[in-house]
Amino acid sequence: MKYDQLIALEAIVSTGTFRGAAERLNKSQSAVSHAIRLLEDELEIELFNRAAYRPSLTPAGEIIYREASRVLRQMQDLRSTAARLRAREEPAISLAVTATMDLDPLLSALADVGHRHPATHIRLGMEMMGGPVARLMEGKADIALASLDGVPLDEVEAEPIAEVTIRPVASPSLNLPSSTRAISVSEMQGFIQVITAGTGGGSHVQSRDLLPGGRKWTVSDLSAKKKVIVAGLGWGGLPDHMTAEERGSTALLPLNLEGFPVRHTVIFKIRRRDQPLGIVASELWDKIGMP
């Protein structure tokens, strides 16, 4: 079974005659007839009734034609993909995103770029603390979305795109003091502080907002951290966008703690100066911005 045989089959059906197919394909009618005869011999199926002036598909031919049309569309898509790749579109691009960031503002940019460049595989990795910048500097990410903490500013280009508010919260079942005054470190030492492990290596571990002398549990990601806190097993800082519903229903209570202020962190899009972005990554970079 060859590509030109399937093309001939489609041309005959669409034009209605072998002659019409030959004119469309710029071939002789005998060449078209020969291609179909070879296909029928290979499949051991008669594709056309040839008794009338206009050939008509047999019941088996109808099925083969539907499948052939599907294969031809797939082959055309493959040709289009190859053409886009020849135009130097990247086969894949990678984003390393801080897990504290709300992804909702990013989704429209991803959708637009994904629609325009379907041949490019977009990899989106959620990282903790220094993870996004570590992936960028290791060459494992084209773009990082993170704060500028620990970023070698002379080696990157950065533009602000969002702001994240992190505040300490706890379940009412933890029975923390309910007064409006700041709760002291000594009062909090009997309660478990839930923290997340960094993904940036040994040099990127949580160092601020750690209450001294207290008990601590470490979890792998913010989703797990939130579940542990909602369950009343401990307290910790979480992004406002992750807790809006729970704070509204009082399933989680914001805490006023000494040594753990509400933090407002600016998130930047970051790329390396020494590694220019490809076509698709550049387009995504331009689309990511402040809402």
Helices and strands as residue ranges (DSSP letters): H 3-15, H 18-25, H 29-43, E 48-49, E 56-57, H 59-86, E 92-98, H 104-116, E 121-127, H 131-137, E 143-146, G 153-155, E 156-170, G 172-174, H 185-188, E 193-196, E 216-219, H 222-230, E 236-239, H 240-248, E 253-254, E 263-272, H 279-287
